[in-house]
Amino acid sequence: MTSPAPKDLVITQATLADWPVISGWAADEGWNPGLSDGPAFFAQDPEGFFLGRIDGEPVSAVSVVNYGTDYAFLGCYLVRPDLRGHGHGITTWKTALAHAGNRTVGLDGVVAQQGNYRQSGFELAYRTVRFAGPAPAAEPPAGVRPAGPADLAAVTAYDSACHPADRPRFLAEWLTAPGHRTVVRHDGDRVTGYGVIRPARDGLRIGPLFADRADDARALFAALTAQAAGTEVALDVPEPNAAAVALAEAAGLTPSFETARMYTGPVRPYATERVFGVTTLELG
């Protein structure tokens, strides 16, 4: 990923007002962003989004969102199609990546870019497969209920065990964003899983889907899709979690897209077996 820096490219931090441009490019690539993603993304790290401009017109984007002092996540790596091949992307990438400092950086890379990411120091951790299709008809299961404000602390604590970093600012927005519906499963006073479904450019997206066991995940999935039978849904599944793959297949969903989770270094241990659906490919 080497290229001379284009002299007419100006890179600045993006603001939430720039999100429609970035999400529009993502939609054009078939990534199907959620309709209310922007405020939650910027809540986690409002300084972690970058745009490259030529004569004031946006031409490139990258996000490097910091989580605490040890971990960051890179996403939204996009260049306007008519201006690719001129070094705008890699120049914006390098500027944005500096925002991570010494943190380990993760990303979910599309197939076409994975070789370039390896050249930039990213190593494969696992594949993620997007399963998509019409939501199956299902009755709302027992033992799952909509999450309310009183659940925020418990859900945030549960999420921390299932993700490489704590992300309370993100979750405070994500769980209650317009159109987002969050459900939680309990065993007595203990949370055994939670999930979120949200409207996207095309259908509905599920993420995260975190659960102790496969039966918890199935119940959460059924609760999330019970009101959406026949509507297109998508779930990004870590391929090493065989139970998660089986859940998606049993629901009649089929593979439509794949990425690779890659890291520049070590991340803190987390309960990968509980990850039945990735939250979002842009922020991990």
C-alpha positions in Angstrom: 0.0 0.0 0.0 2.5 2.6 -1.1 1.7 5.6 -3.3 2.9 9.2 -3.5 0.8 11.5 -1.5 -1.5 13.6 -3.8 -0.6 17.2 -3.3 -4.1 18.5 -3.8 -5.7 16.3 -1.2 -6.7 17.9 2.1 -7.5 15.6 5.0 -9.5 16.8 8.0 -11.5 15.2 10.8 -15.0 14.5 9.7 -18.1 15.5 11.7 -21.5 13.9 12.2 -22.7 16.3 9.5 -20.4 14.4 7.0 -21.8 11.0 7.9 -24.4 11.0 5.0 -21.5 11.2 2.5 -19.6 8.4 4.2 -22.7 6.1 4.7 -23.8 6.9 1.1 -20.5 5.6 -0.3 -20.8 2.5 2.0 -24.3 1.9 0.7 -23.0 2.1 -2.9 -20.4 -0.6 -2.0 -23.2 -2.9 -0.9 -22.3 -2.7 2.8 -25.9 -1.8 3.8 -25.3 0.7 6.7 -27.9 1.2 9.3 -30.1 4.2 9.1 -29.2 5.5 12.6 -25.5 4.4 12.8 -23.9 7.8 12.7 -24.7 9.2 16.2 -23.6 6.0 18.0 -20.4 5.8 15.9 -19.4 9.4 16.7 -20.4 9.0 20.4 -17.6 6.5 20.8 -14.9 8.7 19.4 -16.0 12.0 17.7 -12.4 12.6 16.6 -12.0 9.2 14.9 -13.5 10.0 11.4 -11.5 11.5 8.6 -12.4 12.8 5.1 -10.0 13.6 2.2 -11.2 16.5 0.0 -10.1 18.0 -3.2 -11.2 21.6 -3.8 -13.6 21.1 -0.9 -15.3 18.0 -2.4 -15.1 14.8 -0.4 -13.2 12.0 -2.2 -12.0 9.6 0.5 -12.8 8.4 4.0 -11.4 6.3 6.9 -12.4 5.9 10.5 -10.1 4.9 13.3 -12.2 4.8 16.5 -10.4 4.6 19.8 -11.6 2.4 22.6 -9.7 3.2 25.8 -5.9 3.2 25.8 -5.2 -0.2 24.2 -7.5 -0.8 21.3 -8.8 1.0 18.2 -10.9 -0.2 15.2 -10.5 0.9 11.6 -13.4 1.1 9.2 -15.2 3.1 6.5 -12.2 2.9 4.2 -13.7 4.3 1.1 -12.6 6.3 -2.0 -15.0 7.8 -4.5 -15.0 5.3 -7.5 -14.1 7.9 -10.1 -11.0 9.0 -8.2 -9.5 5.6 -7.2 -5.9 4.7 -8.1 -4.5 8.2 -7.4 -3.2 7.6 -3.8 -6.1 9.4 -2.1 -7.1 6.3 -0.1 -3.7 5.4 1.3 -2.9 9.0 2.2 -6.2 9.3 4.1 -5.5 5.9 5.7 -2.1 6.9 7.0 -3.4 10.2 8.4 -6.3 8.4 10.2 -4.2 5.5 11.5 -1.9 7.9 13.4 -5.0 8.7 15.5 -4.7 5.2 17.1 -1.2 5.9 18.5 0.2 2.8 20.0 -3.1 0.9 20.3 -3.7 -2.4 18.6 -5.9 -1.8 15.7 -8.6 -4.2 14.4 -10.6 -4.1 11.2 -13.0 -6.3 9.2 -11.5 -6.3 5.7 -13.2 -7.1 2.5 -11.6 -9.8 0.4 -10.2 -7.5 -2.2 -8.2 -5.5 0.3 -6.9 -8.2 2.7 -3.5 -8.6 0.9 -3.0 -4.8 1.3 -3.9 -5.0 4.9 -1.4 -7.7 5.6 1.3 -5.5 4.0 0.3 -2.8 6.5 0.9 -5.1 9.5 -2.6 -6.6 10.0 -2.8 -10.4 10.7 -5.8 -12.6 10.1 -7.8 -13.7 13.2 -10.8 -15.2 11.6 -13.4 -14.9 8.8 -16.8 -13.3 9.2 -19.6 -14.3 7.0 -22.7 -12.2 6.4 -25.8 -14.4 6.3 -28.9 -12.8 4.8 -32.4 -13.7 3.8 -36.1 -13.3 4.7 -36.7 -13.5 8.5 -38.4 -16.8 9.4 -41.8 -16.7 11.0 -41.5 -17.2 14.8 -43.4 -16.9 17.9 -41.9 -14.6 20.6 -40.0 -16.9 22.9 -40.4 -17.0 26.7 -37.6 -15.7 28.8 -36.7 -12.8 26.5 -37.9 -9.2 27.0 -37.3 -5.8 25.6 -34.4 -4.0 27.3 -35.1 -0.9 29.3 -33.1 1.8 30.9 -32.7 -0.3 34.1 -30.8 -2.9 32.0 -28.1 -0.6 30.7 -25.5 -1.3 33.4 -26.0 -5.1 33.2 -26.0 -5.2 29.4 -22.9 -3.0 29.3 -21.1 -5.3 31.7 -22.1 -8.3 29.6 -20.9 -6.6 26.4 -17.5 -6.0 28.0 -17.0 -9.7 28.3 -17.8 -10.2 24.6 -15.7 -7.5 23.0 -12.0 -6.6 23.0 -12.7 -3.3 24.8 -15.2 -1.5 27.0 -17.6 0.7 25.0 -20.2 2.4 27.3 -20.5 5.6 25.2 -21.2 3.6 22.1 -23.8 1.3 23.8 -25.6 4.2 25.5 -26.5 5.4 21.9 -26.7 2.1 20.1 -29.2 0.4 22.4 -31.7 3.2 22.1 -31.1 4.8 18.7 -34.1 5.5 16.5 -35.5 2.3 15.1 -33.2 0.1 17.1 -34.8 -2.6 19.2 -32.8 -4.3 22.0 -33.8 -7.5 23.8 -32.2 -9.2 26.7 -32.4 -12.7 28.2 -32.0 -13.5 31.9 -31.4 -16.5 34.1 -32.7 -15.1 37.4 -30.8 -11.9 38.0 -28.0 -12.8 35.5 -27.9 -11.7 31.9 -27.3 -14.6 29.5 -27.4 -12.6 26.3 -28.7 -9.7 24.4 -29.2 -8.6 20.8 -30.1 -5.6 18.7 -32.0 -5.3 15.4 -32.0 -2.1 13.4 -33.3 -0.7 10.1 -30.7 -0.5 7.3 -30.7 0.8 3.7 -31.9 -2.7 2.7 -34.0 -4.6 5.3 -32.8 -5.1 8.8 -29.5 -5.8 10.4 -28.9 -7.8 13.6 -25.9 -6.9 15.8 -24.7 -7.6 18.3 -26.1 -11.0 19.0 -24.2 -12.1 22.2 -25.2 -15.1 24.2 -23.9 -17.6 26.7 -25.2 -20.7 24.8 -26.8 -21.6 21.5 -30.3 -21.9 23.1 -29.9 -18.3 24.4 -28.9 -17.1 21.0 -31.8 -18.8 19.3 -34.3 -17.3 21.7 -32.8 -13.9 21.2 -32.8 -14.2 17.4 -36.4 -15.4 17.5 -37.4 -12.4 19.6 -35.6 -10.0 17.3 -37.2 -11.3 14.2 -40.7 -12.2 15.5 -42.1 -8.9 14.2 -40.2 -9.1 10.9 -41.3 -12.3 9.2 -40.5 -12.2 5.5 -38.4 -9.0 5.8 -34.7 -9.2 4.7 -32.4 -9.6 7.6 -28.6 -9.8 7.8 -26.3 -11.2 10.5 -22.5 -11.0 10.4 -21.3 -14.3 11.9 -17.8 -15.2 13.1 -17.0 -18.3 11.1 -15.2 -20.1 13.9 -18.4 -20.1 16.0 -20.0 -23.2 14.6 -23.1 -22.8 16.7 -23.6 -19.3 15.3 -23.2 -20.6 11.7 -25.7 -23.4 12.5 -28.2 -20.8 13.9 -28.0 -18.7 10.7 -28.4 -21.7 8.5 -31.3 -23.1 10.5 -33.1 -19.7 10.1 -32.8 -20.2 6.3 -30.2 -17.4 5.9 -27.5 -17.9 3.3 -23.9 -16.4 2.9 -23.9 -13.1 0.9 -20.7 -11.4 1.8 -17.5 -12.0 3.8 -14.8 -10.1 5.5 -11.7 -11.0 7.6 -11.2 -9.8 11.2 -7.6 -8.7 11.3 -5.4 -7.1 14.1 -2.0 -5.4 14.2 -1.3 -6.9 17.6 -2.7 -8.7 20.6 -6.2 -7.8 22.0 -7.5 -8.5 25.5 -9.1 -12.0 25.9 -12.9 -12.0 25.4 -15.6 -14.6 25.2 -15.5 -15.3 21.4 -17.8 -18.3 21.9 -20.6 -15.9 22.9 -20.3 -13.8 19.7 -23.1 -15.1 17.5 -23.3 -11.9 15.6 -20.8 -9.0 15.2 -22.1 -5.6 16.2 -21.1 -3.8 13.1 -18.2 -4.2 10.6 -17.4 -0.5 10.8 -16.7 -0.4 14.6 -16.2 -4.1 15.5 
